[in-house]
Amino acid sequence: MSGDERPLLRVVRGEPDDAELAALTTVVAGLASATAPAETPEPRSTWGDPARRVRVPLTPGPGAWRASGLPR
C-alpha cells in the first residue's frame, strides 16, 4: 500500500478476528452499493391513471357534454 492511500476500514478498539472483519466488510460494502439512486419510473398515461375511475361532479351549462368526456 502506498503512502497516499487510506484503508477502507480501521479498527479503533478491540482485536477482531478474520471472520468478524469479513462480516463487517460485507455489511459496509452492501450498504455502500444499496445507496445508489433508483431509476425514476416512466410517467403514467392519463388513460391508465386510477384517478380517472373517480367520477367528477357534472356541471351543467354550455359545453358540459363535451367536458364530461375529456380528461381533467
C-alpha positions in Angstrom: 0.0 0.0 0.0 1.4 3.4 -0.9 1.6 6.3 1.5 -1.3 8.3 -0.1 -3.9 5.5 0.1 -6.1 5.3 3.2 -7.6 1.9 4.4 -11.3 1.4 3.8 -11.8 0.3 7.4 -9.8 0.9 10.6 -10.1 -1.0 13.8 -10.1 1.6 16.7 -10.7 -0.7 19.6 -10.5 -4.4 20.3 -9.0 -7.3 18.3 -11.5 -8.7 15.8 -10.7 -12.0 14.1 -10.8 -12.6 10.4 -14.4 -13.7 10.3 -15.6 -10.6 12.2 -13.6 -8.3 9.8 -15.1 -10.2 6.8 -18.6 -9.7 8.1 -18.1 -6.0 8.8 -16.6 -5.5 5.3 -19.6 -7.3 3.7 -22.1 -5.1 5.6 -20.3 -1.9 4.7 -19.9 -2.9 1.1 -23.6 -3.8 0.9 -24.7 -0.5 2.4 -22.5 1.4 0.0 -24.0 -0.3 -3.0 -27.6 0.0 -1.7 -27.4 3.8 -1.7 -27.3 4.0 -5.5 -30.0 6.3 -6.8 -33.0 4.3 -8.2 -34.3 5.0 -11.7 -37.4 7.1 -11.9 -40.4 5.3 -13.3 -41.8 6.5 -16.5 -44.8 8.8 -16.2 -48.2 7.1 -16.3 -50.5 7.7 -19.2 -53.7 9.6 -18.4 -55.7 6.7 -19.7 -54.2 4.3 -17.2 -54.5 6.7 -14.2 -56.6 5.2 -11.4 -57.9 8.7 -10.6 -60.0 8.6 -13.8 -62.2 5.9 -12.1 -63.5 8.5 -9.7 -66.3 10.4 -11.3 -66.1 14.2 -11.4 -69.3 16.0 -10.5 -71.0 17.2 -13.6 -71.6 20.9 -14.0 -74.5 21.8 -16.2 -74.1 24.5 -18.8 -72.9 25.2 -22.3 -70.3 22.6 -23.5 -70.9 20.4 -20.4 -71.5 17.3 -22.6 -68.1 17.8 -24.3 -66.3 18.4 -21.0 -67.7 15.3 -19.4 -65.7 13.1 -21.8 -62.4 14.9 -21.7 -59.6 14.0 -19.2 -59.0 16.5 -16.5 
